[in-house]
């Protein structure tokens, strides 16, 4: 059997690539798909002055990856992303609509809605929330 070096390497690389793909597919569990962000078209936001969002950054994907689901959908811009930490919620700007909790793709949710009275001890002091240049605390 005569085969050129070029053909030999082509076939060996092709077979190596097929082997790697088959092994990686075998190692994946059937339910290991990335979390999907729910569509907001199905959700009706109802602002509630008695509710406020509270972050639970132990579960938050934004801490280590590029999940911006809650930040992008917060109409009142009460949620800020802090890389390596997670999200911070400004309770003064939060309208309590619940959109952030609805779009959070992880289980258990990294953002939960709580009553403002119960969240007083949990929420961060406004001075701890990082601000951009030009933001004022009124």
C-alpha positions in Angstrom: 0.0 0.0 0.0 1.5 3.3 -1.1 0.2 6.4 0.5 1.8 9.8 0.4 2.9 11.6 3.6 0.4 14.3 2.9 -2.5 11.8 2.6 -1.3 10.0 5.7 -1.4 13.1 7.9 -4.7 14.2 6.4 -6.4 10.9 7.2 -4.8 10.7 10.7 -5.9 14.2 11.6 -9.4 13.6 10.3 -9.7 10.4 12.3 -8.3 12.1 15.4 -10.9 14.9 15.0 -13.7 12.4 14.7 -12.5 10.6 17.8 -12.3 13.7 19.8 -15.9 14.7 18.8 -17.3 11.3 19.6 -15.6 11.2 23.0 -16.8 14.7 23.9 -20.4 13.8 22.8 -20.2 10.7 25.0 -19.0 12.7 28.0 -21.8 15.2 27.8 -24.8 14.4 30.0 -28.2 14.6 28.2 -29.3 17.5 30.4 -26.1 19.6 30.2 -27.4 22.3 27.9 -26.7 26.0 28.8 -29.5 27.7 30.8 -31.9 29.5 28.6 -33.1 33.0 29.3 -36.9 33.2 29.3 -38.6 35.4 26.8 -40.0 38.6 28.4 -42.9 38.8 25.9 -44.8 36.3 28.1 -44.2 38.2 31.3 -46.2 41.2 32.5 -44.2 43.4 34.8 -46.3 44.8 37.7 -44.3 47.3 39.7 -44.9 47.0 43.4 -43.7 49.6 45.8 -43.7 47.0 48.6 -41.3 44.7 46.9 -37.6 45.0 46.1 -35.1 42.7 44.3 -32.3 41.1 46.4 -29.3 39.5 44.8 -28.0 36.1 45.9 -24.6 36.2 44.2 -23.7 32.6 45.2 -25.8 31.5 42.3 -25.2 34.4 39.9 -23.7 33.5 36.5 -22.6 37.1 36.0 -20.0 36.6 38.7 -17.8 34.5 36.4 -19.2 34.7 32.9 -21.1 36.9 30.6 -24.7 36.7 31.8 -26.4 40.1 31.6 -30.0 38.9 31.5 -31.2 40.9 34.5 -29.0 44.0 33.8 -30.2 44.3 30.2 -33.9 44.0 31.1 -34.0 46.3 34.2 -35.9 49.3 33.0 -35.1 51.4 36.1 -31.4 50.6 35.8 -31.3 49.5 39.4 -28.9 46.6 38.7 -25.2 47.0 38.2 -22.7 44.2 37.3 -19.5 43.9 39.2 -17.1 41.4 37.6 -15.9 38.7 40.0 -18.6 39.6 42.5 -22.0 39.4 40.7 -24.7 42.0 40.7 -25.6 44.8 43.0 -29.2 46.2 43.3 -29.9 49.8 44.2 -33.0 49.4 46.3 -33.9 53.1 45.9 -34.1 52.7 42.1 -35.8 49.3 42.1 -39.5 49.4 41.2 -40.2 45.8 42.3 -41.5 44.7 38.9 -40.0 41.3 39.1 -38.6 41.1 35.6 -35.1 40.4 36.8 -36.2 37.4 38.8 -38.3 36.2 35.8 -35.4 36.3 33.3 -32.7 34.9 35.6 -31.6 31.6 33.9 -30.3 29.7 37.0 -32.1 27.6 39.5 -32.3 28.6 42.3 -32.7 32.2 41.1 -29.8 34.6 41.7 -32.3 37.4 42.2 -35.4 37.1 44.4 -38.2 39.5 45.1 -38.7 40.3 48.8 -40.8 42.7 50.7 -39.0 46.0 51.4 -39.4 45.6 55.1 -37.7 42.1 55.2 -34.9 43.2 52.8 -33.8 46.2 54.9 -31.3 44.0 56.8 -30.2 42.1 53.6 -29.8 44.9 51.0 -26.6 46.9 50.7 -26.3 50.4 52.0 -26.6 52.9 49.0 -23.0 54.0 49.7 -21.7 50.5 48.9 -23.3 50.5 45.5 -20.6 51.5 42.9 -21.6 54.5 40.9 -20.4 55.8 37.5 -19.0 59.2 37.1 -21.7 61.8 37.1 -24.1 59.7 39.2 -25.4 61.6 42.2 -27.1 60.3 45.4 -30.3 62.2 45.8 
